Amino acid sequence: MRAAAEAARREAQRLGRILTDEFGVERVYLFGSFAWGLETRPDSDLDLAVEGLPRGKLVFAHARLSNASRYTVDLVSLERLPELLRKRILKSGLVVYENQPEHVAG
């Protein structure tokens, strides 16, 4: 399971680079089963939350990631989530990519 979580984290970092380079997002979080140590299956999806995605670009960003990854990607905008989920992601999600690399989880 550890190998699967590490592979998912590397993929999330790669997708985070796409999101920052092509869509200008500020920060990308990995959350859900791969980030929180929950049981995963081979078909578990990659849950990503982004900060700073321009309004109206979520569908395009999701399509881009879906075409770029072997994982099923669940992409959400942090600013548009219910407050409880947003707080949980900010507290315990893993920052996998941002414009200031010194803060990225390794």
C-alpha positions in Angstrom: 0.0 0.0 0.0 2.9 2.4 0.7 4.2 2.0 -2.8 0.7 2.8 -4.2 0.5 5.9 -2.0 4.0 7.1 -3.1 3.2 6.5 -6.8 0.0 8.5 -6.3 1.9 11.4 -4.6 4.4 11.5 -7.5 1.6 11.6 -10.0 -0.2 14.3 -8.0 3.0 16.4 -8.1 3.3 15.9 -11.9 -0.3 16.9 -12.4 0.2 19.9 -10.1 3.0 21.1 -12.4 0.5 20.9 -15.3 -2.0 22.9 -13.3 0.4 25.6 -12.3 2.1 25.9 -15.7 -1.0 25.7 -17.9 -3.8 27.1 -15.6 -1.9 29.4 -13.2 -3.0 27.7 -10.0 -1.3 28.8 -6.8 -1.3 25.5 -4.8 -2.3 21.9 -5.3 -3.4 19.6 -2.5 -3.7 15.8 -2.5 -6.5 14.7 -0.2 -8.6 11.6 0.3 -7.5 8.0 0.6 -3.9 8.4 -0.8 -3.2 11.4 1.5 -4.9 10.2 4.6 -3.6 6.7 4.7 -7.0 5.1 4.1 -7.3 1.8 2.3 -6.9 2.1 -1.4 -7.8 -0.2 -4.4 -6.2 -0.3 -7.8 -9.0 1.8 -9.1 -8.9 4.4 -6.4 -9.1 8.0 -7.7 -6.7 10.8 -7.2 -8.4 13.6 -5.2 -6.8 17.0 -5.9 -7.9 20.4 -4.6 -6.5 23.6 -6.1 -6.2 27.1 -5.0 -6.2 30.0 -7.4 -7.8 28.3 -10.4 -9.5 31.1 -12.5 -13.3 30.9 -12.4 -14.6 28.9 -15.4 -11.4 26.8 -15.9 -12.3 23.8 -13.7 -13.8 21.8 -16.5 -10.9 22.5 -18.8 -8.3 21.7 -16.1 -10.2 18.5 -15.2 -10.2 17.3 -18.8 -6.5 18.1 -19.2 -5.6 16.0 -16.2 -7.9 13.2 -17.2 -6.1 13.0 -20.5 -2.7 13.2 -18.9 -3.1 10.6 -16.2 -3.8 6.9 -15.8 -5.6 7.7 -12.6 -9.2 8.8 -12.5 -8.8 12.4 -11.2 -11.3 14.1 -8.9 -10.4 17.9 -9.2 -12.1 20.5 -7.0 -11.6 24.2 -6.4 -10.7 24.8 -2.8 -12.4 28.2 -2.8 -15.8 26.6 -3.9 -15.9 23.8 -1.4 -18.1 23.6 1.7 -16.3 25.2 4.7 -15.8 21.9 6.6 -14.2 20.1 3.7 -12.1 23.1 2.9 -10.8 23.3 6.5 -10.0 19.5 6.5 -8.0 19.7 3.3 -6.1 22.8 4.5 -5.3 21.0 7.8 -4.5 17.5 6.7 -4.2 17.5 2.9 -0.7 17.2 1.4 0.6 20.2 -0.6 2.0 18.5 -3.6 2.8 21.5 -5.8 2.8 25.2 -5.5 4.6 28.3 -6.9 7.0 28.3 -3.9 8.7 24.9 -4.1 10.3 25.1 -0.6 6.8 24.4 0.9 6.1 21.2 -1.1 5.7 18.0 0.8 8.4 15.5 -0.1 
